[in-house]
Amino acid sequence: MNVSGTKPPVSRLVAPVIAMMTVVAASNVLVQYPVQQFGLAEVLTWGAFTYPIAFLVNDLTNRRFGPAVARKVVYFGFALAVVLSIALATPRIALASGSAFLVGQLLDITVFNRLRRLSWWQAPLAGSLFGSALDTVLFFSLAFAGDADMSFSVTYASTGITVPLWVGLAFFDFLVKAGCALLALVPYGALMGWLKPWNGASAPGSAR
């Protein structure tokens, strides 16, 4: 990257935009398929395992190019993903996913930027957790609330709690995303040395 305040070449942003678009579009399809193995059909969808990759892409982009560029990648990724998702999933799911993606990723950028000068793992972990929580609430409520196929009551024997199916899916979806946020620290940490930090964040003792 050039000196602080200059714009990175557009070619540098192609990879993160495509990654964002691919992850969101794939997740919109996979969220429609429950995990049938191990009796998890009422608690998990396959989309829970793919979507957290978007936060890793976002955090790496933020680290390398700063929050302004990361937001642009989110905006481009959002627009392209919504268009692609309408063709791959229902319009309701596509719009719900796009809205949740936009709000969740922008929150991730804000949290990451506030904490980027702390220990290397704190900014990406906190940003992903807060962003995932908001994203999950928005997506599942917008996509499935009131849908008869997703709103029948489910009782979890271990607790005796009865909730609509989509609420249970949202809860366990977030648990998986939280676990993935922890696992994502491995590739994030491995790539830190290769992706030099944004110049605007450079400071003595700062490795973010």
N, C-alpha and C positions, 0 to 999 in steps of 0.2 A: 504493500500500500504506500501511497505517496505521503507527503507531510500531512499532519493533522489538519482537517478542514477541507481537504480535497476529496473528490468523489472517486471511488474505485471504478475501474473499467467495467462496462456492462457485462463483458464476458465472464468476469469473476462471479457474477450473481446468477448466472444461468444454472449452475449446479444446485445451489440451495433452493431456487425457485422450483426447479423440476422435482427436487426431493420433497419439498412441501406439497406440491400438487399431487405427486404419486402417493404419498403417505395418506393424505386426507381422502383422496378418491378410493384407495384400497380399503381404508377403514370404513367408509360409508357403505361399501358392499359387505364387508365382513361383519359389521355390527348387526346385520340381518340374520346371521347364522349363529345360533347358540352352540356352545361347546358341548357336544353330546357325550364325550368321554367322561368317565368317573362321576356320572350323575350331576354334571355341572350345568345342564341345560337351563336351569332356572336361576342361575347366578352369574353366568359369564357368556359373553359373545367373543368371537375371534377378533373383533375390532379393538378390544382392550389391549391386545398384545402388539398391534401395529401402530396405533395412534401416538404413543409416547415418543416415537422416533421424531415426530415433528418438533417436540421441545428440545431434543438434542440438536437438531439442525438449527433451530432458532438460537439456542445458546451459543453454539459455535460461530454462527454468523455475527451475533452480538459481540462476542469476544474479539473477533477478527476485525470487524468493520464499524462497530459502535451501534448505539440504539437507533439512530436515524436511518441507517441503511437496513438494519434488521426489520424495522417497521415497513420499509418499502418492499422487502422480500415477502413479508407477511401479507401485504396488500395484493401483490401480484399472485402469490400462492393462493390467497383466498378467492380472487376472481377466477383464476383458471380452474381451481378445484371445484368451485360451485358449478361452473359450466360443464365440466367433465362428469361430476357426480350426478347431475340431472339425467345424464344419459345412462349412468350405471346403477342408480338407485332411484327411489321415488322422489318427486320434487320436495315433499315435506322433509324427508331425511336430508336431502341436499341443502336446503335452506337452513334447517336446524344446525347441521354440521358447520355450514359456512359461518353462521352467526356466532356459534360457540367457539369455533376456531379463531375467529377474528378477536373476540373479547379475551379469550384465554391466552392467546399468544401475545397480545399487547400487554396484558398483565404480567406475563412472564418476562417480557422485555423490561418493564418498569422495575420489577423486583430485582432482576438480575443487575440492572444498572445501578440500583441503590446499594447493592452489596458487593459489587465487583472488586472492590479493594480489600475485602476480607479474605479469609482462607480460600484457596482455590475451589473447594467443593461447595462452599456455602451458597454462592450466587446461583449456580445451576440447579442445585437441589431445591432451594427455597422457591426459585422462580417456577420450576417444574411442578412442585407440589401445589402452590397457590393457583397457578394457571390451570392445572389439571382439575382441581376442585371446582373452580368456576366453570370450566369447560364442560365437565360432567353434568353438573346441575342444569346448565342451560340446554345442552344437547338432548338429554333424556326427557326433560320436561317439554321442550318444543317438539321433539320428534315423536314421542309416544304417549304423552298424557292424553287421556280420553280415547285412545285407540283400543277398541274392544279386544283385539288379539294380544295386546300388551298390558292390559289393565286388570285382568282377572286376579283374584287374591291368591297369594302364595304364603303358606305358613312354614317358617323355618323351625324344624323340630328341636334343634339345639337351644333355641331361645323362646319358642312359642310366639314369636312376633309374626303378625300377618300384615302384609303390605301388598300393593299392586305389583305385578311382575316387573314393570319398568323401574320401579323404585328399588327393588332388590337388585336388579341388573346394574343400576347406576351405582349403588353402594359397592358392590363387588368389583365393578369396573374401576372405580377409583382406587380400591385396594391394589388391584393389579398395576394401575398406573403409578401408584406410589412405589411399589416394588421395582417397576421398570425405571423410575427416576433414580433410584439407588444404583441399579445395575448400569445405567447410562453414565454414571461417574467414571466407569472403567474406560470406555472409549473417549470420553471427554478428557480425562486426565492423560491418556495416551497421546491425544492429538494436540495437547497444549504446547508442546515444544515445537511442533510443526507450524501451528497457526499462531503467529506472533500477535500479541494483544493490540487492540486499537490504540493509536497514539494518544488519543484524548484521555486514556485511562492510565498512561504510563506514569509511574511514580516510584520513588525509592522503596524497595521492598515489596512492590506489587508485581504479582505474577499472573494477574488476571488479564 
